[in-house]
């Protein structure tokens, strides 16, 4: 738990609150921080691949 990100921490808090019936949100909203984190990772990967392709074609 040393390198847990803020979005993962929010997900754990939201899951705990959902299971304890403190919040009545849908599971989509509870898991939204994880979905956002995954989406940002995919976007970062795509940008890196595009940059690598551009740099690779110039050589």
mmCIF file of the N, C-alpha and C atoms, coordinates in Angstrom:
data_MODEL
# 
_entry.id   MODEL 
# 
loop_
_atom_site.group_PDB 
_atom_site.id 
_atom_site.type_symbol 
_atom_site.label_atom_id 
_atom_site.label_alt_id 
_atom_site.label_comp_id 
_atom_site.label_asym_id 
_atom_site.label_entity_id 
_atom_site.label_seq_id 
_atom_site.pdbx_PDB_ins_code 
_atom_site.Cartn_x 
_atom_site.Cartn_y 
_atom_site.Cartn_z 
_atom_site.occupancy 
_atom_site.B_iso_or_equiv 
_atom_site.pdbx_formal_charge 
_atom_site.auth_seq_id 
_atom_site.auth_comp_id 
_atom_site.auth_asym_id 
_atom_site.auth_atom_id 
_atom_site.pdbx_PDB_model_num 
ATOM 1   N N  . UNK A 1 1  ? 0.828   -1.185 0.000   1.00 0.00 ? 1  UNK A N  1 
ATOM 2   C CA . UNK A 1 1  ? 0.000   0.000  0.000   1.00 0.00 ? 1  UNK A CA 1 
ATOM 3   C C  . UNK A 1 1  ? 0.873   1.249  0.000   1.00 0.00 ? 1  UNK A C  1 
ATOM 4   N N  . UNK A 1 2  ? 2.141   1.062  -0.281  1.00 0.00 ? 2  UNK A N  1 
ATOM 5   C CA . UNK A 1 2  ? 3.078   2.163  -0.275  1.00 0.00 ? 2  UNK A CA 1 
ATOM 6   C C  . UNK A 1 2  ? 2.888   3.101  -1.468  1.00 0.00 ? 2  UNK A C  1 
ATOM 7   N N  . UNK A 1 3  ? 2.632   2.555  -2.642  1.00 0.00 ? 3  UNK A N  1 
ATOM 8   C CA . UNK A 1 3  ? 2.524   3.349  -3.854  1.00 0.00 ? 3  UNK A CA 1 
ATOM 9   C C  . UNK A 1 3  ? 1.102   3.403  -4.403  1.00 0.00 ? 3  UNK A C  1 
ATOM 10  N N  . UNK A 1 4  ? 0.118   3.447  -3.552  1.00 0.00 ? 4  UNK A N  1 
ATOM 11  C CA . UNK A 1 4  ? -1.262  3.487  -4.012  1.00 0.00 ? 4  UNK A CA 1 
ATOM 12  C C  . UNK A 1 4  ? -1.582  4.909  -4.476  1.00 0.00 ? 4  UNK A C  1 
ATOM 13  N N  . UNK A 1 5  ? -2.207  5.000  -5.635  1.00 0.00 ? 5  UNK A N  1 
ATOM 14  C CA . UNK A 1 5  ? -2.544  6.305  -6.187  1.00 0.00 ? 5  UNK A CA 1 
ATOM 15  C C  . UNK A 1 5  ? -3.835  6.833  -5.587  1.00 0.00 ? 5  UNK A C  1 
ATOM 16  N N  . UNK A 1 6  ? -4.075  8.108  -5.812  1.00 0.00 ? 6  UNK A N  1 
ATOM 17  C CA . UNK A 1 6  ? -5.268  8.748  -5.260  1.00 0.00 ? 6  UNK A CA 1 
ATOM 18  C C  . UNK A 1 6  ? -6.541  8.150  -5.853  1.00 0.00 ? 6  UNK A C  1 
ATOM 19  N N  . UNK A 1 7  ? -6.520  7.811  -7.139  1.00 0.00 ? 7  UNK A N  1 
ATOM 20  C CA . UNK A 1 7  ? -7.715  7.232  -7.752  1.00 0.00 ? 7  UNK A CA 1 
ATOM 21  C C  . UNK A 1 7  ? -7.996  5.828  -7.216  1.00 0.00 ? 7  UNK A C  1 
ATOM 22  N N  . UNK A 1 8  ? -6.946  5.049  -6.989  1.00 0.00 ? 8  UNK A N  1 
ATOM 23  C CA . UNK A 1 8  ? -7.137  3.719  -6.414  1.00 0.00 ? 8  UNK A CA 1 
ATOM 24  C C  . UNK A 1 8  ? -7.618  3.806  -4.969  1.00 0.00 ? 8  UNK A C  1 
ATOM 25  N N  . UNK A 1 9  ? -7.098  4.776  -4.234  1.00 0.00 ? 9  UNK A N  1 
ATOM 26  C CA . UNK A 1 9  ? -7.551  4.980  -2.859  1.00 0.00 ? 9  UNK A CA 1 
ATOM 27  C C  . UNK A 1 9  ? -9.029  5.375  -2.831  1.00 0.00 ? 9  UNK A C  1 
ATOM 28  N N  . UNK A 1 10 ? -9.425  6.261  -3.737  1.00 0.00 ? 10 UNK A N  1 
ATOM 29  C CA . UNK A 1 10 ? -10.838 6.640  -3.828  1.00 0.00 ? 10 UNK A CA 1 
ATOM 30  C C  . UNK A 1 10 ? -11.718 5.438  -4.145  1.00 0.00 ? 10 UNK A C  1 
ATOM 31  N N  . UNK A 1 11 ? -11.239 4.589  -5.039  1.00 0.00 ? 11 UNK A N  1 
ATOM 32  C CA . UNK A 1 11 ? -12.006 3.386  -5.390  1.00 0.00 ? 11 UNK A CA 1 
ATOM 33  C C  . UNK A 1 11 ? -12.199 2.499  -4.165  1.00 0.00 ? 11 UNK A C  1 
ATOM 34  N N  . UNK A 1 12 ? -11.138 2.280  -3.411  1.00 0.00 ? 12 UNK A N  1 
ATOM 35  C CA . UNK A 1 12 ? -11.256 1.449  -2.205  1.00 0.00 ? 12 UNK A CA 1 
ATOM 36  C C  . UNK A 1 12 ? -12.230 2.066  -1.192  1.00 0.00 ? 12 UNK A C  1 
ATOM 37  N N  . UNK A 1 13 ? -12.163 3.370  -1.033  1.00 0.00 ? 13 UNK A N  1 
ATOM 38  C CA . UNK A 1 13 ? -13.089 4.049  -0.109  1.00 0.00 ? 13 UNK A CA 1 
ATOM 39  C C  . UNK A 1 13 ? -14.518 3.905  -0.600  1.00 0.00 ? 13 UNK A C  1 
ATOM 40  N N  . UNK A 1 14 ? -14.736 4.138  -1.892  1.00 0.00 ? 14 UNK A N  1 
ATOM 41  C CA . UNK A 1 14 ? -16.098 4.048  -2.445  1.00 0.00 ? 14 UNK A CA 1 
ATOM 42  C C  . UNK A 1 14 ? -16.652 2.630  -2.351  1.00 0.00 ? 14 UNK A C  1 
ATOM 43  N N  . UNK A 1 15 ? -15.816 1.618  -2.605  1.00 0.00 ? 15 UNK A N  1 
ATOM 44  C CA . UNK A 1 15 ? -16.278 0.221  -2.502  1.00 0.00 ? 15 UNK A CA 1 
ATOM 45  C C  . UNK A 1 15 ? -16.665 -0.094 -1.064  1.00 0.00 ? 15 UNK A C  1 
ATOM 46  N N  . UNK A 1 16 ? -15.835 0.360  -0.122  1.00 0.00 ? 16 UNK A N  1 
ATOM 47  C CA . UNK A 1 16 ? -16.144 0.124  1.291   1.00 0.00 ? 16 UNK A CA 1 
ATOM 48  C C  . UNK A 1 16 ? -17.461 0.780  1.680   1.00 0.00 ? 16 UNK A C  1 
ATOM 49  N N  . UNK A 1 17 ? -17.656 2.011  1.267   1.00 0.00 ? 17 UNK A N  1 
ATOM 50  C CA . UNK A 1 17 ? -18.902 2.711  1.584   1.00 0.00 ? 17 UNK A CA 1 
ATOM 51  C C  . UNK A 1 17 ? -20.101 2.047  0.911   1.00 0.00 ? 17 UNK A C  1 
ATOM 52  N N  . UNK A 1 18 ? -19.922 1.557  -0.308  1.00 0.00 ? 18 UNK A N  1 
ATOM 53  C CA . UNK A 1 18 ? -21.013 0.881  -1.029  1.00 0.00 ? 18 UNK A CA 1 
ATOM 54  C C  . UNK A 1 18 ? -21.382 -0.426 -0.328  1.00 0.00 ? 18 UNK A C  1 
ATOM 55  N N  . UNK A 1 19 ? -20.385 -1.214 0.053   1.00 0.00 ? 19 UNK A N  1 
ATOM 56  C CA . UNK A 1 19 ? -20.643 -2.504 0.705   1.00 0.00 ? 19 UNK A CA 1 
ATOM 57  C C  . UNK A 1 19 ? -21.310 -2.301 2.069   1.00 0.00 ? 19 UNK A C  1 
ATOM 58  N N  . UNK A 1 20 ? -20.932 -1.232 2.766   1.00 0.00 ? 20 UNK A N  1 
ATOM 59  C CA . UNK A 1 20 ? -21.515 -0.944 4.077   1.00 0.00 ? 20 UNK A CA 1 
ATOM 60  C C  . UNK A 1 20 ? -22.853 -0.192 3.983   1.00 0.00 ? 20 UNK A C  1 
ATOM 61  N N  . UNK A 1 21 ? -23.326 0.002  2.757   1.00 0.00 ? 21 UNK A N  1 
ATOM 62  C CA . UNK A 1 21 ? -24.618 0.667  2.487   1.00 0.00 ? 21 UNK A CA 1 
ATOM 63  C C  . UNK A 1 21 ? -24.650 2.106  3.002   1.00 0.00 ? 21 UNK A C  1 
ATOM 64  N N  . UNK A 1 22 ? -23.505 2.759  3.007   1.00 0.00 ? 22 UNK A N  1 
ATOM 65  C CA . UNK A 1 22 ? -23.441 4.168  3.381   1.00 0.00 ? 22 UNK A CA 1 
ATOM 66  C C  . UNK A 1 22 ? -23.841 5.026  2.188   1.00 0.00 ? 22 UNK A C  1 
ATOM 67  N N  . UNK A 1 23 ? -23.466 4.595  0.986   1.00 0.00 ? 23 UNK A N  1 
ATOM 68  C CA . UNK A 1 23 ? -23.857 5.285  -0.234  1.00 0.00 ? 23 UNK A CA 1 
ATOM 69  C C  . UNK A 1 23 ? -24.697 4.346  -1.089  1.00 0.00 ? 23 UNK A C  1 
ATOM 70  N N  . UNK A 1 24 ? -25.543 4.902  -1.900  1.00 0.00 ? 24 UNK A N  1 
ATOM 71  C CA . UNK A 1 24 ? -26.430 4.096  -2.751  1.00 0.00 ? 24 UNK A CA 1 
ATOM 72  C C  . UNK A 1 24 ? -26.126 4.338  -4.228  1.00 0.00 ? 24 UNK A C  1 
ATOM 73  N N  . UNK A 1 25 ? -24.886 4.672  -4.507  1.00 0.00 ? 25 UNK A N  1 
ATOM 74  C CA . UNK A 1 25 ? -24.495 4.925  -5.891  1.00 0.00 ? 25 UNK A CA 1 
ATOM 75  C C  . UNK A 1 25 ? -24.503 3.630  -6.691  1.00 0.00 ? 25 UNK A C  1 
ATOM 76  N N  . UNK A 1 26 ? -24.548 3.787  -8.014  1.00 0.00 ? 26 UNK A N  1 
ATOM 77  C CA . UNK A 1 26 ? -24.421 2.616  -8.879  1.00 0.00 ? 26 UNK A CA 1 
ATOM 78  C C  . UNK A 1 26 ? -22.967 2.148  -8.848  1.00 0.00 ? 26 UNK A C  1 
ATOM 79  N N  . UNK A 1 27 ? -22.758 0.888  -9.244  1.00 0.00 ? 27 UNK A N  1 
ATOM 80  C CA . UNK A 1 27 ? -21.400 0.355  -9.245  1.00 0.00 ? 27 UNK A CA 1 
ATOM 81  C C  . UNK A 1 27 ? -20.538 1.085  -10.261 1.00 0.00 ? 27 UNK A C  1 
ATOM 82  N N  . UNK A 1 28 ? -21.147 1.613  -11.314 1.00 0.00 ? 28 UNK A N  1 
ATOM 83  C CA . UNK A 1 28 ? -20.388 2.384  -12.291 1.00 0.00 ? 28 UNK A CA 1 
ATOM 84  C C  . UNK A 1 28 ? -19.740 3.596  -11.637 1.00 0.00 ? 28 UNK A C  1 
ATOM 85  N N  . UNK A 1 29 ? -20.504 4.327  -10.835 1.00 0.00 ? 29 UNK A N  1 
ATOM 86  C CA . UNK A 1 29 ? -19.955 5.496  -10.154 1.00 0.00 ? 29 UNK A CA 1 
ATOM 87  C C  . UNK A 1 29 ? -18.913 5.102  -9.114  1.00 0.00 ? 29 UNK A C  1 
ATOM 88  N N  . UNK A 1 30 ? -19.134 3.987  -8.445  1.00 0.00 ? 30 UNK A N  1 
ATOM 89  C CA . UNK A 1 30 ? -18.177 3.523  -7.437  1.00 0.00 ? 30 UNK A CA 1 
ATOM 90  C C  . UNK A 1 30 ? -16.838 3.179  -8.097  1.00 0.00 ? 30 UNK A C  1 
ATOM 91  N N  . UNK A 1 31 ? -16.895 2.574  -9.266  1.00 0.00 ? 31 UNK A N  1 
ATOM 92  C CA . UNK A 1 31 ? -15.676 2.148  -9.952  1.00 0.00 ? 31 UNK A CA 1 
ATOM 93  C C  . UNK A 1 31 ? -15.137 3.196  -10.926 1.00 0.00 ? 31 UNK A C  1 
ATOM 94  N N  . UNK A 1 32 ? -15.766 4.347  -11.008 1.00 0.00 ? 32 UNK A N  1 
ATOM 95  C CA . UNK A 1 32 ? -15.348 5.390  -11.944 1.00 0.00 ? 32 UNK A CA 1 
ATOM 96  C C  . UNK A 1 32 ? -13.893 5.839  -11.768 1.00 0.00 ? 32 UNK A C  1 
ATOM 97  N N  . UNK A 1 33 ? -13.379 5.983  -10.552 1.00 0.00 ? 33 UNK A N  1 
ATOM 98  C CA . UNK A 1 33 ? -11.952 6.345  -10.443 1.00 0.00 ? 33 UNK A CA 1 
ATOM 99  C C  . UNK A 1 33 ? -11.020 5.331  -11.111 1.00 0.00 ? 33 UNK A C  1 
ATOM 100 N N  . UNK A 1 34 ? -11.354 4.054  -11.021 1.00 0.00 ? 34 UNK A N  1 
ATOM 101 C CA . UNK A 1 34 ? -10.544 3.028  -11.675 1.00 0.00 ? 34 UNK A CA 1 
ATOM 102 C C  . UNK A 1 34 ? -10.682 3.131  -13.186 1.00 0.00 ? 34 UNK A C  1 
ATOM 103 N N  . UNK A 1 35 ? -11.881 3.393  -13.661 1.00 0.00 ? 35 UNK A N  1 
ATOM 104 C CA . UNK A 1 35 ? -12.104 3.546  -15.095 1.00 0.00 ? 35 UNK A CA 1 
ATOM 105 C C  . UNK A 1 35 ? -11.328 4.754  -15.619 1.00 0.00 ? 35 UNK A C  1 
ATOM 106 N N  . UNK A 1 36 ? -11.328 5.851  -14.873 1.00 0.00 ? 36 UNK A N  1 
ATOM 107 C CA . UNK A 1 36 ? -10.577 7.040  -15.270 1.00 0.00 ? 36 UNK A CA 1 
ATOM 108 C C  . UNK A 1 36 ? -9.087  6.731  -15.303 1.00 0.00 ? 36 UNK A C  1 
ATOM 109 N N  . UNK A 1 37 ? -8.586  6.040  -14.295 1.00 0.00 ? 37 UNK A N  1 
ATOM 110 C CA . UNK A 1 37 ? -7.172  5.684  -14.238 1.00 0.00 ? 37 UNK A CA 1 
ATOM 111 C C  . UNK A 1 37 ? -6.785  4.815  -15.429 1.00 0.00 ? 37 UNK A C  1 
ATOM 112 N N  . UNK A 1 38 ? -7.607  3.842  -15.753 1.00 0.00 ? 38 UNK A N  1 
ATOM 113 C CA . UNK A 1 38 ? -7.351  2.967  -16.890 1.00 0.00 ? 38 UNK A CA 1 
ATOM 114 C C  . UNK A 1 38 ? -7.365  3.766  -18.187 1.00 0.00 ? 38 UNK A C  1 
ATOM 115 N N  . UNK A 1 39 ? -8.329  4.663  -18.327 1.00 0.00 ? 39 UNK A N  1 
ATOM 116 C CA . UNK A 1 39 ? -8.424  5.491  -19.526 1.00 0.00 ? 39 UNK A CA 1 
ATOM 117 C C  . UNK A 1 39 ? -7.217  6.391  -19.704 1.00 0.00 ? 39 UNK A C  1 
ATOM 118 N N  . UNK A 1 40 ? -6.750  6.991  -18.616 1.00 0.00 ? 40 UNK A N  1 
ATOM 119 C CA . UNK A 1 40 ? -5.552  7.833  -18.693 1.00 0.00 ? 40 UNK A CA 1 
ATOM 120 C C  . UNK A 1 40 ? -4.324  7.021  -19.088 1.00 0.00 ? 40 UNK A C  1 
ATOM 121 N N  . UNK A 1 41 ? -4.241  5.803  -18.599 1.00 0.00 ? 41 UNK A N  1 
ATOM 122 C CA . UNK A 1 41 ? -3.130  4.932  -18.979 1.00 0.00 ? 41 UNK A CA 1 
ATOM 123 C C  . UNK A 1 41 ? -3.160  4.583  -20.455 1.00 0.00 ? 41 UNK A C  1 
ATOM 124 N N  . UNK A 1 42 ? -4.345  4.300  -20.982 1.00 0.00 ? 42 UNK A N  1 
ATOM 125 C CA . UNK A 1 42 ? -4.491  3.985  -22.407 1.00 0.00 ? 42 UNK A CA 1 
ATOM 126 C C  . UNK A 1 42 ? -4.129  5.201  -23.263 1.00 0.00 ? 42 UNK A C  1 
ATOM 127 N N  . UNK A 1 43 ? -4.610  6.384  -22.864 1.00 0.00 ? 43 UNK A N  1 
ATOM 128 C CA . UNK A 1 43 ? -4.296  7.607  -23.605 1.00 0.00 ? 43 UNK A CA 1 
ATOM 129 C C  . UNK A 1 43 ? -2.788  7.855  -23.601 1.00 0.00 ? 43 UNK A C  1 
ATOM 130 N N  . UNK A 1 44 ? -2.153  7.680  -22.468 1.00 0.00 ? 44 UNK A N  1 
ATOM 131 C CA . UNK A 1 44 ? -0.705  7.865  -22.375 1.00 0.00 ? 44 UNK A CA 1 
ATOM 132 C C  . UNK A 1 44 ? 0.028   6.893  -23.297 1.00 0.00 ? 44 UNK A C  1 
ATOM 133 N N  . UNK A 1 45 ? -0.400  5.643  -23.304 1.00 0.00 ? 45 UNK A N  1 
ATOM 134 C CA . UNK A 1 45 ? 0.215   4.637  -24.166 1.00 0.00 ? 45 UNK A CA 1 
ATOM 135 C C  . UNK A 1 45 ? 0.060   4.999  -25.643 1.00 0.00 ? 45 UNK A C  1 
ATOM 136 N N  . UNK A 1 46 ? -1.118  5.449  -26.036 1.00 0.00 ? 46 UNK A N  1 
ATOM 137 C CA . UNK A 1 46 ? -1.363  5.825  -27.427 1.00 0.00 ? 46 UNK A CA 1 
ATOM 138 C C  . UNK A 1 46 ? -0.483  7.013  -27.827 1.00 0.00 ? 46 UNK A C  1 
ATOM 139 N N  . UNK A 1 47 ? -0.376  8.011  -26.955 1.00 0.00 ? 47 UNK A N  1 
ATOM 140 C CA . UNK A 1 47 ? 0.466   9.179  -27.254 1.00 0.00 ? 47 UNK A CA 1 
ATOM 141 C C  . UNK A 1 47 ? 1.924   8.758  -27.407 1.00 0.00 ? 47 UNK A C  1 
ATOM 142 N N  . UNK A 1 48 ? 2.408   7.894  -26.525 1.00 0.00 ? 48 UNK A N  1 
ATOM 143 C CA . UNK A 1 48 ? 3.791   7.419  -26.624 1.00 0.00 ? 48 UNK A CA 1 
ATOM 144 C C  . UNK A 1 48 ? 4.011   6.653  -27.924 1.00 0.00 ? 48 UNK A C  1 
ATOM 145 N N  . UNK A 1 49 ? 3.064   5.818  -28.311 1.00 0.00 ? 49 UNK A N  1 
ATOM 146 C CA . UNK A 1 49 ? 3.194   5.063  -29.562 1.00 0.00 ? 49 UNK A CA 1 
ATOM 147 C C  . UNK A 1 49 ? 3.189   5.988  -30.774 1.00 0.00 ? 49 UNK A C  1 
ATOM 148 N N  . UNK A 1 50 ? 2.354   7.011  -30.760 1.00 0.00 ? 50 UNK A N  1 
ATOM 149 C CA . UNK A 1 50 ? 2.300   7.964  -31.868 1.00 0.00 ? 50 UNK A CA 1 
ATOM 150 C C  . UNK A 1 50 ? 3.629   8.720  -31.971 1.00 0.00 ? 50 UNK A C  1 
ATOM 151 N N  . UNK A 1 51 ? 4.148   9.161  -30.837 1.00 0.00 ? 51 UNK A N  1 
ATOM 152 C CA . UNK A 1 51 ? 5.444   9.866  -30.841 1.00 0.00 ? 51 UNK A CA 1 
ATOM 153 C C  . UNK A 1 51 ? 6.547   8.945  -31.344 1.00 0.00 ? 51 UNK A C  1 
ATOM 154 N N  . UNK A 1 52 ? 6.534   7.692  -30.930 1.00 0.00 ? 52 UNK A N  1 
ATOM 155 C CA . UNK A 1 52 ? 7.552   6.737  -31.384 1.00 0.00 ? 52 UNK A CA 1 
ATOM 156 C C  . UNK A 1 52 ? 7.451   6.506  -32.887 1.00 0.00 ? 52 UNK A C  1 
ATOM 157 N N  . UNK A 1 53 ? 6.232   6.446  -33.412 1.00 0.00 ? 53 UNK A N  1 
ATOM 158 C CA . UNK A 1 53 ? 6.075   6.271  -34.849 1.00 0.00 ? 53 UNK A CA 1 
ATOM 159 C C  . UNK A 1 53 ? 6.555   7.496  -35.615 1.00 0.00 ? 53 UNK A C  1 
ATOM 160 N N  . UNK A 1 54 ? 6.267   8.681  -35.096 1.00 0.00 ? 54 UNK A N  1 
ATOM 161 C CA . UNK A 1 54 ? 6.705   9.915  -35.776 1.00 0.00 ? 54 UNK A CA 1 
ATOM 162 C C  . UNK A 1 54 ? 8.226   10.013 -35.765 1.00 0.00 ? 54 UNK A C  1 
ATOM 163 N N  . UNK A 1 55 ? 8.839   9.752  -34.616 1.00 0.00 ? 55 UNK A N  1 
ATOM 164 C CA . UNK A 1 55 ? 10.297  9.831  -34.510 1.00 0.00 ? 55 UNK A CA 1 
ATOM 165 C C  . UNK A 1 55 ? 10.940  8.724  -35.351 1.00 0.00 ? 55 UNK A C  1 
ATOM 166 N N  . UNK A 1 56 ? 10.332  7.557  -35.375 1.00 0.00 ? 56 UNK A N  1 
ATOM 167 C CA . UNK A 1 56 ? 10.879  6.434  -36.135 1.00 0.00 ? 56 UNK A CA 1 
ATOM 168 C C  . UNK A 1 56 ? 10.841  6.656  -37.639 1.00 0.00 ? 56 UNK A C  1 
ATOM 169 N N  . UNK A 1 57 ? 9.856   7.377  -38.134 1.00 0.00 ? 57 UNK A N  1 
ATOM 170 C CA . UNK A 1 57 ? 9.760   7.610  -39.563 1.00 0.00 ? 57 UNK A CA 1 
ATOM 171 C C  . UNK A 1 57 ? 10.691  8.710  -40.036 1.00 0.00 ? 57 UNK A C  1 
ATOM 172 N N  . UNK A 1 58 ? 11.168  9.557  -39.127 1.00 0.00 ? 58 UNK A N  1 
ATOM 173 C CA . UNK A 1 58 ? 12.077  10.644 -39.500 1.00 0.00 ? 58 UNK A CA 1 
ATOM 174 C C  . UNK A 1 58 ? 13.509  10.163 -39.652 1.00 0.00 ? 58 UNK A C  1 
ATOM 175 N N  . UNK A 1 59 ? 13.826  9.026  -39.122 1.00 0.00 ? 59 UNK A N  1 
ATOM 176 C CA . UNK A 1 59 ? 15.214  8.532  -39.191 1.00 0.00 ? 59 UNK A CA 1 
ATOM 177 C C  . UNK A 1 59 ? 15.480  7.784  -40.466 1.00 0.00 ? 59 UNK A C  1 
# 
